[in-house]
Amino acid sequence: MYNGLINVYKEPGFTSFDAVAVLRGILKQKKIGHTGTLDPAAEGVLMVCLGNATKLCSLLEDKDKEYECVMRLGITTDTEDMTGQVLSEKNVENSEEEIREAILSFVGKIKQVPPMYSALKKDGKKLYELARKGIEVEREARDIEIYDINIREISLPRAVFTVKCSKGTYIRSLCRDIGEKLGCGGCMEHLKRNAVSFFDVSGALKLSEIEALSKEGKIDDFIIRTEEVFKDLPSIKVEKESARIINNGNPLLSSNIESILPEEADKKNGLYRVYNTGGEFCAVYEYDSKKDYYKPYRMFFSE
């Protein structure tokens, strides 16, 4: 079984779930998950977790992302992109300078109302399921942050820009809000995700490429080991007699540790990579200052 992360380039026309299903067939393993769903019409980086790295999915969903967006002004739709039913059409009479100013006004910490066509839940039901039944419910605005917007081109009625943003940001809704501010309406015409955390589009592999590499026996070279996600954390090696403590997922005392980076030994705070006596990465532990021990944060035994 493969354990680690792989940078998949999801092509337009199928869902993120579809991409994972195909990958299960290619790699011949069931334990595969993804982080950060992309709409069917969108393309770009899809961070996929394999084997024991599936325990990272919830952690990696919090990572910052970068998108390239084509916004279509003068049109609003029920899905907030061009795949939906058109609700209104207007002429775009705004100047290029007004459009630039409106787009850049969203940089910073803002509140955003998520779209009805999303997987968010209201009273236990997914919003898109309600939307397909013609039911629209009130959605609470959420705190997000737009770190940067780089406007690449304005050729009315379209504007092309890249966005660096926090988790929970809907680029469709950003286009909607820009259109509302301009008074002409707007929606997303195309979306490509350029980066998620340390994964970027230049290193992303299409499913056909992954299949070819798998057949050639070269796919291991493109899988990032699980421990690499935590490479910036100090490491702990457990003494031989304490191996069972890790195997059972129990807390570690200082007496159970064979070695720790000298510069970190006196700090006793934060997260640590934990290795067994054989040098195998098996967990991330967190120091508990109140109880003066290291407690399990995530366990990553090879499968």
KAPE-V841945 format. One record per residue. PHI is phi as a letter, one per 20 degrees, with the letter a starting at -180 (NA if undefined). Layout:
BEGIN
phi = (PHI:PHI)
END
This chain:
BEGIN
phi = (NA:e:c:q:d:c:e:e:e:f:e:f:o:b:e:f:f:f:f:f:f:f:f:g:f:f:e:l:b:e:f:b:b:c:c:m:f:d:g:g:f:e:c:o:f:c:f:d:d:d:l:f:f:f:f:e:g:f:f:f:f:e:f:f:c:c:c:d:c:d:d:d:e:n:c:c:c:f:e:m:c:f:e:e:e:f:d:b:c:c:f:e:d:f:f:f:f:f:f:f:f:f:f:f:f:e:f:p:e:c:d:c:e:f:f:f:e:b:e:f:d:c:l:n:d:f:g:f:f:f:f:f:e:n:d:d:d:f:d:f:f:d:f:c:c:e:f:a:c:d:f:e:a:c:c:g:e:d:c:d:b:d:c:d:b:e:f:n:e:d:f:g:f:f:f:g:f:f:f:f:f:f:n:d:n:a:b:e:e:b:b:c:e:e:b:c:l:e:e:c:f:f:d:f:d:f:g:f:f:f:f:f:f:f:f:e:m:d:f:g:f:d:d:e:f:g:f:f:f:d:f:e:e:f:d:c:d:e:f:g:f:d:g:f:f:f:g:e:m:e:f:d:e:g:f:e:e:e:b:b:g:g:f:d:g:e:f:l:b:m:d:c:f:d:c:e:f:e:n:e:f:c:a:c:d:c:f:d:f:f:d:l:b:d:d:f:d:b:d:c:f:f:c)
END
